[in-house]
Amino acid sequence: STQKILAEAFDRNYSLITLYRHLKNAIAADLQTIFQTALISFVSSKFFPEGLRLVFYDVTTMYFESVVKKGLRDFGFSKDNKNTTTQIVVGLVVNSQGFPLYFDVFSGSTFEGHTFLPIIKNVQKLLNNPDLVVIADAAMISQGNIDSLVANNLGFVVGARLANLPHDLINIISAKLSKQDGKIDVFEYKNQRLICQYSDKRAAKDKSDRLKQIAKAEIAANSPSKLANRFRFLKTQSTTAGINLELVSKAEKLEGIKGYLTNTQLEPSLVIDRYHDLWRVEKAFRITKSDLEARPIFHRLDETIKAHLVIVFAALAVSRYLEIQTGLSIQKIVDTGSKLLTHKLENSVTGETNLTETVIQNPEDLKIITKLKNF
């Protein structure tokens, strides 16, 4: 806990009441905005000279060891598979190197697509960048979100939900790509550019998945007791059920094809490459949840929950800075750094005290520690 770390690592002893009082006062003084403004200022002026035109957005959930709904704490779709406990929804924006720029927290019952616009508008304002382009997963996008992005002059690259396209357009896309591995083509869909790419490897997986789903649907069609469950290719009509051949045909034509929707004029190959960089946000979330132990959350009040997240994402910023500067993972840095201890030696006769560091003899550890001291 914070109380334990302050006492053991910094020799600062505070009561929990004092810590909670300072956390609530900090949030009341808008610590979150102050922190995020400082982050963006640091990134813009000192750390990332390539600029901040492209940013990446994703959401995650963080759970509580509690089933009591209150304030931000609520039940919802859990990305941690903790559906029986309350949670919050957290949205995060990072730059091209996975360095955090902005985060916000929402009620645990919030649909992730509804978090998208408020956060992106705030980031655009803080960055003061009219040319901002945001990369996001398909789950973030509805037609309403797209319309609002366009109205606010925000560029976007998002995953396209090809299965929702009109059948005529699916036929055109399938014919144009003609199952040529790696082929890319550009189409127009609702005044946006729809960039599609075919992959043999993806096609093999899609076909395997399709055949498995058809087999499950066939079993369900012959087992009335299973009709209450949902099956992708099953069509039910009153008391009868059968395979939805139209849906099967659509899925077969889309096998191997991945789509990307954008209102930018970026080169198609660059759009695809940047979209695949979304793993940087996923990595940032993994660091916060595992290395930084951001979950489970034990706070009860919204103010202390928000303060907890400010601390977590401040630690994430420090972690990513160290990783980028040293080329080492934060886990490696922490593991090696934990071996370097400072010992206080006291002469029982004279009362003199001296501080001395642990002598590191392992060459690899010594190399890492030297790098950390000198960067």
C-alpha positions as CSV (number, residue, x, y, z in Angstrom):
1,S,0.0,0.0,0.0
2,T,1.0,3.7,-0.3
3,Q,1.2,3.9,3.4
4,K,3.7,1.0,3.6
5,I,5.8,2.2,0.7
6,L,6.1,5.7,2.2
7,A,7.2,4.3,5.5
8,E,9.6,1.6,4.3
9,A,11.1,3.3,1.2
10,F,11.1,7.0,2.2
11,D,10.9,6.9,6.1
12,R,7.7,8.9,6.0
13,N,4.9,7.7,8.4
14,Y,1.4,9.0,7.7
15,S,-1.9,7.7,9.0
16,L,-4.5,6.5,6.5
17,I,-6.8,9.3,7.4
18,T,-4.1,11.8,6.5
19,L,-3.4,10.1,3.2
20,Y,-7.1,9.9,2.2
21,R,-7.6,13.6,3.1
22,H,-4.7,14.6,0.9
23,L,-6.0,12.4,-2.0
24,K,-9.5,14.0,-1.8
25,N,-8.0,17.5,-1.6
26,A,-5.8,16.9,-4.6
27,I,-8.7,15.8,-6.8
28,A,-10.7,18.8,-5.6
29,A,-7.8,21.0,-6.7
30,D,-8.1,19.3,-10.2
31,L,-4.9,17.2,-9.9
32,Q,-5.9,15.1,-12.8
33,T,-5.9,18.0,-15.3
34,I,-2.7,19.5,-13.8
35,F,-1.0,16.1,-14.2
36,Q,-2.2,15.5,-17.8
37,T,-1.3,19.0,-18.9
38,A,2.2,18.5,-17.5
39,L,2.4,15.1,-19.3
40,I,1.5,16.6,-22.7
41,S,3.8,19.6,-22.1
42,F,6.7,17.3,-21.4
43,V,6.0,15.1,-24.4
44,S,5.5,18.1,-26.8
45,S,8.6,20.1,-25.8
46,K,11.2,17.7,-24.6
47,F,10.7,14.1,-25.2
48,F,9.1,13.4,-28.6
49,P,10.2,15.9,-31.2
50,E,8.4,14.0,-34.0
51,G,5.2,15.6,-32.9
52,L,1.8,14.4,-31.7
53,R,-0.3,14.1,-34.8
54,L,-1.1,10.3,-34.3
55,V,-2.5,9.1,-31.0
56,F,-3.9,5.7,-30.0
57,Y,-7.0,5.1,-27.9
58,D,-8.5,2.1,-26.1
59,V,-10.4,1.2,-23.0
60,T,-10.1,-1.3,-20.2
61,T,-11.9,-2.2,-17.0
62,M,-10.6,-2.3,-13.4
63,Y,-12.5,-4.3,-10.8
64,F,-13.1,-3.8,-7.1
65,E,-13.3,-6.5,-4.4
66,S,-16.8,-5.3,-3.8
67,V,-20.4,-6.0,-5.0
68,V,-21.7,-2.7,-3.7
69,K,-22.8,-0.2,-6.5
70,K,-21.9,3.4,-5.6
71,G,-20.8,6.4,-7.7
72,L,-18.4,5.2,-10.4
73,R,-18.5,1.6,-9.1
74,D,-21.0,-0.4,-11.1
75,F,-21.5,-3.7,-12.9
76,G,-20.8,-4.0,-16.6
77,F,-18.9,-6.0,-19.2
78,S,-15.6,-6.9,-17.6
79,K,-12.4,-7.3,-19.6
80,D,-10.9,-9.0,-16.6
81,N,-13.7,-11.7,-16.5
82,K,-14.8,-10.4,-13.1
83,N,-18.5,-10.0,-13.9
84,T,-19.6,-10.7,-10.3
85,T,-17.8,-7.6,-8.9
86,T,-18.2,-3.9,-9.5
87,Q,-15.8,-2.1,-11.8
88,I,-14.9,1.2,-13.5
89,V,-14.2,1.8,-17.2
90,V,-10.9,3.5,-18.0
91,G,-10.0,5.2,-21.3
92,L,-6.4,5.8,-22.2
93,V,-4.6,7.8,-25.0
94,V,-1.0,7.1,-25.8
95,N,1.4,8.4,-28.5
96,S,3.3,6.3,-31.1
97,Q,5.7,5.0,-28.4
98,G,3.1,4.0,-25.9
99,F,3.7,7.0,-23.7
100,P,0.5,8.0,-21.8
101,L,-1.0,11.4,-22.7
102,Y,-4.5,11.3,-21.2
103,F,-6.8,9.1,-19.3
104,D,-10.3,9.4,-17.9
105,V,-12.6,7.2,-15.8
106,F,-16.3,6.3,-16.3
107,S,-19.0,4.4,-14.5
108,G,-18.5,0.6,-14.7
109,S,-21.7,0.2,-16.7
110,T,-20.6,2.6,-19.5
111,F,-20.4,1.2,-23.1
112,E,-16.9,1.7,-24.3
113,G,-18.0,3.4,-27.5
114,H,-19.5,6.2,-25.4
115,T,-16.1,7.0,-23.8
116,F,-14.5,7.8,-27.2
117,L,-15.6,11.3,-28.1
118,P,-15.3,13.1,-24.7
119,I,-11.7,11.9,-24.3
120,I,-10.6,12.6,-27.9
121,K,-12.1,16.1,-27.8
122,N,-10.2,16.8,-24.5
123,V,-7.0,15.5,-26.0
124,Q,-7.3,17.7,-29.1
125,K,-7.9,20.7,-26.8
126,L,-4.9,19.9,-24.6
127,L,-2.7,19.2,-27.6
128,N,-4.0,22.3,-29.4
129,N,-3.6,20.2,-32.6
130,P,-6.3,20.7,-35.3
131,D,-4.7,17.9,-37.4
132,L,-5.0,15.2,-34.8
133,V,-5.5,11.7,-36.0
134,V,-6.8,9.1,-33.6
135,I,-6.4,5.3,-34.0
136,A,-9.0,3.2,-32.3
137,D,-10.6,-0.3,-32.4
138,A,-13.8,-1.0,-34.2
139,A,-15.7,-1.2,-31.0
140,M,-15.3,2.6,-30.5
141,I,-17.1,3.5,-33.7
142,S,-20.8,4.1,-34.4
143,Q,-22.1,6.3,-37.2
144,G,-22.9,8.9,-34.6
145,N,-19.2,8.9,-33.4
146,I,-18.0,9.1,-37.0
147,D,-20.3,12.1,-37.7
148,S,-19.1,13.9,-34.5
149,L,-15.4,13.2,-35.4
150,V,-16.0,14.7,-38.9
151,A,-17.9,17.7,-37.4
152,N,-15.0,18.4,-35.0
153,N,-12.3,18.1,-37.8
154,L,-10.8,15.0,-36.1
155,G,-9.0,12.5,-38.2
156,F,-9.5,8.8,-37.5
157,V,-8.4,5.3,-38.4
158,V,-10.6,2.6,-37.0
159,G,-11.2,-1.1,-37.6
160,A,-14.2,-1.6,-40.0
161,R,-17.0,-4.0,-39.2
162,L,-17.1,-5.6,-42.6
163,A,-20.0,-8.0,-41.7
164,N,-22.3,-5.0,-41.4
165,L,-21.6,-3.8,-45.0
166,P,-24.2,-4.1,-47.7
167,H,-24.1,-7.4,-49.6
168,D,-23.4,-5.6,-52.9
169,L,-20.3,-3.8,-51.4
170,I,-19.1,-7.1,-49.9
171,N,-19.3,-8.7,-53.4
172,I,-17.3,-5.8,-54.9
173,I,-14.6,-6.0,-52.2
174,S,-14.3,-9.8,-52.5
175,A,-14.0,-9.6,-56.3
176,K,-11.5,-6.8,-56.3
177,L,-9.1,-8.5,-53.8
178,S,-9.6,-11.8,-55.6
179,K,-7.9,-13.8,-52.8
180,Q,-4.5,-12.4,-53.6
181,D,-2.3,-12.6,-50.5
182,G,-1.3,-9.1,-49.3
183,K,-3.4,-7.2,-51.8
184,I,-4.8,-3.9,-50.7
185,D,-7.6,-1.9,-52.3
186,V,-9.5,1.3,-51.4
187,F,-13.3,1.7,-51.5
188,E,-15.7,4.4,-50.6
189,Y,-18.3,3.9,-47.8
190,K,-20.5,6.6,-46.4
191,N,-18.1,9.3,-47.6
192,Q,-15.1,7.7,-45.9
193,R,-12.2,5.6,-47.3
194,L,-12.5,1.9,-46.6
195,I,-9.1,0.2,-46.9
196,C,-9.2,-3.5,-47.2
197,Q,-6.4,-6.1,-47.3
198,Y,-6.5,-9.8,-48.0
199,S,-4.3,-12.4,-46.2
200,D,-4.0,-16.1,-46.8
201,K,-3.2,-16.7,-43.2
202,R,-6.2,-14.8,-42.0
203,A,-8.4,-16.6,-44.5
204,A,-7.4,-20.0,-43.2
205,K,-8.3,-19.0,-39.7
206,D,-11.6,-17.4,-40.8
207,K,-12.5,-20.6,-42.7
208,S,-11.7,-22.8,-39.7
209,D,-13.9,-20.6,-37.5
210,R,-16.7,-20.6,-40.0
211,L,-16.8,-24.4,-40.3
212,K,-16.8,-24.8,-36.5
213,Q,-19.7,-22.3,-36.1
214,I,-21.7,-24.0,-38.8
215,A,-21.2,-27.4,-37.1
216,K,-22.4,-25.9,-33.8
217,A,-25.4,-24.3,-35.5
218,E,-26.3,-27.7,-37.2
219,I,-26.2,-29.5,-33.8
220,A,-28.4,-26.7,-32.3
221,A,-30.9,-26.9,-35.1
222,N,-31.5,-30.6,-34.3
223,S,-31.6,-30.0,-30.5
224,P,-34.6,-27.9,-29.5
225,S,-33.3,-27.6,-26.0
226,K,-30.2,-25.6,-27.3
227,L,-32.2,-23.1,-29.3
228,A,-32.3,-20.7,-26.4
229,N,-28.5,-20.1,-26.9
230,R,-27.1,-17.8,-29.6
231,F,-25.4,-19.3,-32.6
232,R,-23.8,-17.2,-35.4
233,F,-25.2,-19.1,-38.4
234,L,-28.5,-20.3,-36.9
235,K,-31.8,-18.9,-38.2
236,T,-34.9,-19.6,-36.2
237,Q,-38.5,-19.2,-37.3
238,S,-41.2,-19.9,-34.7
239,T,-40.6,-23.6,-33.8
240,T,-38.1,-24.4,-36.6
241,A,-34.4,-23.7,-37.0
242,G,-31.9,-24.0,-39.8
243,I,-28.6,-22.7,-41.2
244,N,-28.7,-19.1,-42.3
245,L,-27.2,-19.6,-45.8
246,E,-27.1,-15.9,-46.7
247,L,-25.0,-15.2,-43.6
248,V,-22.7,-18.1,-44.4
249,S,-22.3,-16.8,-47.9
250,K,-21.4,-13.4,-46.6
251,A,-18.9,-14.8,-44.1
252,E,-17.3,-16.9,-46.8
253,K,-16.8,-13.9,-49.1
254,L,-15.2,-11.9,-46.3
255,E,-12.7,-14.7,-45.3
256,G,-9.2,-13.3,-45.2
257,I,-10.2,-9.7,-45.5
258,K,-9.6,-7.0,-42.8
259,G,-11.0,-3.5,-43.2
260,Y,-9.9,-0.1,-41.9
261,L,-12.1,3.0,-42.1
262,T,-10.5,6.5,-42.3
263,N,-11.3,10.1,-43.2
264,T,-7.5,10.8,-43.7
265,Q,-5.5,10.8,-46.8
266,L,-2.7,8.7,-45.3
267,E,-1.3,6.0,-47.6
268,P,-3.2,2.7,-47.3
269,S,-0.2,0.8,-46.2
270,L,0.5,3.4,-43.5
271,V,-3.1,3.3,-42.3
272,I,-2.8,-0.5,-41.8
273,D,0.6,-0.2,-40.1
274,R,-0.6,2.5,-37.7
275,Y,-3.8,0.5,-36.8
276,H,-1.6,-2.5,-35.9
277,D,0.3,-0.2,-33.5
278,L,-2.8,-0.3,-31.2
279,W,-0.9,-3.0,-29.3
280,R,1.0,-0.1,-27.6
281,V,-2.2,0.9,-25.7
282,E,-2.8,-2.8,-24.8
283,K,0.8,-3.0,-23.5
284,A,0.3,0.1,-21.4
285,F,-2.8,-1.4,-19.8
286,R,-0.9,-4.7,-19.1
287,I,1.8,-2.7,-17.3
288,T,-0.8,-0.8,-15.2
289,K,-2.6,-4.0,-14.2
290,S,0.4,-6.3,-13.6
291,D,3.6,-4.5,-13.0
292,L,2.0,-1.5,-11.3
293,E,-0.7,-3.6,-9.5
294,A,-3.5,-1.1,-10.3
295,R,-6.2,-3.7,-9.6
296,P,-8.1,-4.8,-7.7
297,I,-9.1,-1.3,-6.4
298,F,-10.0,-1.0,-2.7
299,H,-11.2,2.6,-2.6
300,R,-14.8,3.5,-1.9
301,L,-15.2,7.2,-2.9
302,D,-15.0,8.6,-6.4
303,E,-12.4,11.1,-5.3
304,T,-10.0,8.5,-4.0
305,I,-10.6,6.3,-7.0
306,K,-9.6,9.1,-9.3
307,A,-6.6,9.9,-7.2
308,H,-5.6,6.3,-7.3
309,L,-5.7,6.4,-11.1
310,V,-3.6,9.6,-11.3
311,I,-0.9,7.8,-9.2
312,V,-1.1,4.7,-11.4
313,F,-0.8,6.6,-14.7
314,A,2.0,8.8,-13.3
315,A,3.8,5.6,-12.5
316,L,3.0,4.3,-16.1
317,A,4.5,7.5,-17.5
318,V,7.7,7.0,-15.5
319,S,7.8,3.3,-16.5
320,R,7.5,4.0,-20.2
321,Y,10.1,6.8,-20.0
322,L,12.5,4.3,-18.4
323,E,11.7,1.6,-20.9
324,I,12.2,3.9,-23.9
325,Q,15.4,5.5,-22.6
326,T,17.0,2.2,-21.6
327,G,15.6,-0.4,-23.9
328,L,14.7,-2.5,-20.9
329,S,11.3,-3.7,-19.7
330,I,10.0,-2.1,-16.5
331,Q,9.9,-5.6,-14.9
332,K,13.6,-6.1,-15.6
333,I,14.4,-2.6,-14.2
334,V,12.5,-3.2,-11.0
335,D,13.9,-6.7,-10.5
336,T,17.5,-5.5,-11.0
337,G,17.0,-2.3,-9.0
338,S,15.6,-4.3,-6.0
339,K,19.0,-5.9,-5.7
340,L,20.7,-2.5,-5.1
341,L,20.1,-1.6,-1.4
342,T,21.5,1.2,0.8
343,H,22.6,0.1,4.2
344,K,23.0,2.3,7.2
345,L,26.0,1.4,9.4
346,E,26.5,2.8,12.9
347,N,29.6,2.7,14.9
348,S,28.5,1.7,18.4
349,V,31.4,3.4,20.0
350,T,31.6,6.7,18.3
351,G,28.0,6.9,17.1
352,E,29.1,7.7,13.6
353,T,26.8,6.5,10.8
354,N,27.7,5.7,7.2
355,L,25.6,4.8,4.2
356,T,26.9,2.1,1.9
357,E,25.4,0.4,-1.2
358,T,25.1,-3.3,-1.9
359,V,28.1,-4.5,-3.9
360,I,26.8,-5.9,-7.2
361,Q,29.0,-8.6,-8.7
362,N,26.9,-10.1,-11.4
363,P,28.1,-8.5,-14.7
364,E,24.7,-8.3,-16.3
365,D,23.1,-6.7,-13.2
366,L,26.0,-4.3,-12.9
367,K,25.7,-3.3,-16.6
368,I,22.0,-2.6,-16.1
369,I,22.5,-0.6,-12.9
370,T,25.2,1.4,-14.5
371,K,22.9,2.2,-17.5
372,L,20.1,3.3,-15.1
373,K,22.5,5.6,-13.1
374,N,23.9,7.2,-16.2
375,F,21.0,7.7,-18.6
